[in-house]
Amino acid sequence: MKHFIDANRNYYETTDSIDTPDGHSSVVQRPSLDHIREDGEWVYVDPGVDLTRNLTRAEFNGMMAGKELDVIWSDMQAALKGVPGEEAAASRAALAANLHAKFYNLEATLKLVGEFRDFAATLNPDYAAMLTDDSITAAWRATVARRDGVTS
């Protein structure tokens, strides 16, 4: 069996005798569905953490800084600064409003990240892998687990 991961960190297994597809990397088998790829390793993500829990602004900002997502956010704001048009204005407003929310919800965060993922990747191709739903969910889960004292 062969195991691959693509640039967006999607995992594939095949029993076919094929070469590594373009844009994919060969990886060791995923240990379980509760593992995600993080910094080149499979990392266990505790499924018992309540992902519906909101994060406070401090928790969200800590999560952003810990995963260097704040750098992406700043790069997007800088790239949009002074760009004319309603779409750019709406994007600036969305980034600013969400950066200063009182509480953060995972579902809304994933939706916002999805809206900006392609734009962020135009600024730096590495940003696409940092902004996958799996990556954001894992960071969220770790933040909630830390707050709630859950250990794996």
Secondary structure as UniProt FT lines:
FT   STRAND          2..6
FT   TURN            7..8
FT   STRAND          11..14
FT   TURN            22..23
FT   STRAND          24..26
FT   TURN            33..34
FT   STRAND          35..38
FT   TURN            39..40
FT   STRAND          41..44
FT   TURN            47..48
FT   TURN            51..52
FT   STRAND          55..56
FT   HELIX           57..66
FT   TURN            67..68
FT   HELIX           69..80
FT   TURN            81..82
FT   HELIX           86..99
FT   STRAND          103..104
FT   HELIX           106..123
FT   TURN            125..126
FT   HELIX           127..130
FT   HELIX           133..148
//
